[in-house]
């Protein structure tokens, strides 16, 4: 890869994953441009020269799109957290729809259409969890492609409660603190990650005491060697009328308002399918499993994170659910029972491993619900599954307005 700094004037075309726009230079070489919207004429600075394409950034907007807006965040373009604040929200949604369909079309061919789009009614202050980095008295997010921490006072995509807690946390920073995850629900939780080389035996207890005084009810301190827990074990959220408790070490969807809408949509499909035996791989603390248990005979919730499994078991108890069993295991090592008639898949960004795909195809449940956070790996996996299944519904979900992140949801039924 050669570095270059010259500029070219181009017209941006279709959007690409990562908050980029695709254009071509006069020589016909593709350039992926950061900071440009489809249809805009821009002067782009070429930052990287690859054999088949350039990567660049919009240095000047010559002819702006009617969808271009002024970013609301003073840190936009410096902090690496958001990529699309220069676009209207309706254009953000349209671009994400295009990127998702482009990814799937490249993998499986033409003819795929979106059945639904779930956009966020709240474009700002929607996140109930933030993962903040700290360094030399600064707290915030990494600069793009860097481990340099951009110091922020508040983040406009975080909820008001998270921003209030962030402000209180600033005065508690010590050189031993590396990272703080702040979550808000009924109560507030924190996961504090320490620099093990700077922490003493007393540091976790001192940190937990300070966080308690700042208003956190549930605190976990990761020393790098072990994890110590203080206060309440978890905070509570409402999951479509169910009590949903999550500890600082469990994942939950930070855009909770939209998560509830999506969960209801999925639950309605599961209920209408009359599935009796459901397996939920990558179940977390039961985001889909708990609602599914209300109208099925048995749900097996499979999760590798032991803290999420513990939370899931507690969630079954506080909701008086007796037909949902949480199993601590990786998806790769879990053998899907032969009587499974509906399988839920919600893997991390790398998608499904070959072993998991083969496990699914060997058992071939009647229906599959696949939730993905990566269009590329989702399209790859979908191509393999469509050898046995029909795609009956495809949705784009915008859990993360102002960023390039895209979630997708597919309902598949055996031929």
Secondary structure, 3 states (H helix, E strand, C coil): CEECCCEEEEECCCEECCCEEEEECCCCCEEEEECCCCCCEEEEEEEEECCCEEEEEEEEEEECCCCECCCCCCCECCECCCCCCCECHHHHHHHHHHHHHHHHHHHHCCCCCCCEEECCCCCCCCECEEEEEEECCEEEEEECCCCCEEECCCCCCECHHHHHHHHHHHCCCCCCEEEEEEEECECEEEEEEECCCCCCCCHHHHHHHHHHHCCCCEEEEECCCCEEEEECCCEEEEECCEEEEECCCCCCCCCHHHHHHHHHHHHHHHHHHCCCEEEEECCCCCCCHHHHCCCCCEEEEEECCHHHHHHHHHHHHHCCCCCEEEEECCCCCCCCCCCCCEEEECCCCCCCCHHHHHHHHHHCCCEEEEEECCHHHHHHHHHHHCCCEEEEEEEEECCCCCCCCCEEEEEEEEC
